[in-house]
Amino acid sequence: MDEDEARVRLLDAAERLFYRRGIQAVGMDELRAAAGVSLKRLYQCFGSKQELVEAYLRRRDGRWRAALFAYVDEHSATPEDRPLAVFDWLHAWCADPDFRGCAFINSFGELGAVSDGVAQAARDHKQAVHEHILDLTRALCVTDPVALAAQLLLLVDGAITTAAISGDPEAARHARHAAQILIAAATVPSGAVRS
């Protein structure tokens, strides 16, 4: 097995195990065994567990956002539908039997105070999601798209966290309803000029 294949196997195993059980609960030997690679090959691919954790988070960020954005694009007929489609996607994700909440909030909670790399990966993910939501709110005729995006991001994170803790994906539907109210309240009346 070449280094590229080993790297993919290790990242796949890390994503499964770290997300399901937590980063600190998974040892490198267990991860190596789950990936089917030797310990030597593991350390050729990733010099430390810290390096592997950061690579796992970066890859998960790209995959998570790509899935969300693709869903929003596919399930939105109008700009007004797009922010609400975010919550529809969240509902489906939160209903997945393997759902364990936000990998970035979980990782930050475990290691954010002791790992600058993990903290930065979590911040970068949240910033990228915020920017996407901001793009969606800027396409609407609302009084303050920046404030609305910040409010919607709070609903996103709240829905994910509530669904993870309660085990109830309906948190995303409740957040969607709250998002509808916020969007309606921020919408500039027809004929008025947006500031």
Secondary structure in CASP SS format (residue, H / E / C, confidence):
PFRMAT SS
TARGET T0000
AUTHOR 0000-0000-0000
METHOD secondary structure of the structure
MODEL  1
M C 1.00
D C 1.00
E H 1.00
D H 1.00
E H 1.00
A H 1.00
R H 1.00
V H 1.00
R H 1.00
L H 1.00
L H 1.00
D H 1.00
A H 1.00
A H 1.00
E H 1.00
R H 1.00
L H 1.00
F H 1.00
Y H 1.00
R H 1.00
R H 1.00
G C 1.00
I C 1.00
Q C 1.00
A C 1.00
V C 1.00
G C 1.00
M H 1.00
D H 1.00
E H 1.00
L H 1.00
R H 1.00
A H 1.00
A H 1.00
A H 1.00
G C 1.00
V C 1.00
S C 1.00
L H 1.00
K H 1.00
R H 1.00
L H 1.00
Y H 1.00
Q H 1.00
C H 1.00
F C 1.00
G C 1.00
S C 1.00
K H 1.00
Q H 1.00
E H 1.00
L H 1.00
V H 1.00
E H 1.00
A H 1.00
Y H 1.00
L H 1.00
R H 1.00
R H 1.00
R H 1.00
D H 1.00
G H 1.00
R H 1.00
W H 1.00
R H 1.00
A H 1.00
A H 1.00
L H 1.00
F H 1.00
A H 1.00
Y H 1.00
V H 1.00
D H 1.00
E H 1.00
H C 1.00
S C 1.00
A C 1.00
T C 1.00
P C 1.00
E C 1.00
D H 1.00
R H 1.00
P H 1.00
L H 1.00
A H 1.00
V H 1.00
F H 1.00
D H 1.00
W H 1.00
L H 1.00
H H 1.00
A H 1.00
W H 1.00
C H 1.00
A C 1.00
D C 1.00
P C 1.00
D C 1.00
F C 1.00
R C 1.00
G C 1.00
C C 1.00
A H 1.00
F H 1.00
I H 1.00
N H 1.00
S H 1.00
F H 1.00
G H 1.00
E H 1.00
L H 1.00
G C 1.00
A C 1.00
V C 1.00
S C 1.00
D H 1.00
G H 1.00
V H 1.00
A H 1.00
Q H 1.00
A H 1.00
A H 1.00
R H 1.00
D H 1.00
H H 1.00
K H 1.00
Q H 1.00
A H 1.00
V H 1.00
H H 1.00
E H 1.00
H H 1.00
I H 1.00
L H 1.00
D H 1.00
L H 1.00
T H 1.00
R H 1.00
A C 1.00
L C 1.00
C C 1.00
V E 1.00
T C 1.00
D C 1.00
P H 1.00
V H 1.00
A H 1.00
L H 1.00
A H 1.00
A H 1.00
Q H 1.00
L H 1.00
L H 1.00
L H 1.00
L H 1.00
V H 1.00
D H 1.00
G H 1.00
A H 1.00
I H 1.00
T H 1.00
T H 1.00
A H 1.00
A H 1.00
I H 1.00
S H 1.00
G C 1.00
D C 1.00
P C 1.00
E H 1.00
A H 1.00
A H 1.00
R H 1.00
H H 1.00
A H 1.00
R H 1.00
H H 1.00
A H 1.00
A H 1.00
Q H 1.00
I H 1.00
L H 1.00
I H 1.00
A H 1.00
A H 1.00
A H 1.00
T E 1.00
V C 1.00
P C 1.00
S C 1.00
G C 1.00
A C 1.00
V C 1.00
R C 1.00
S C 1.00
END
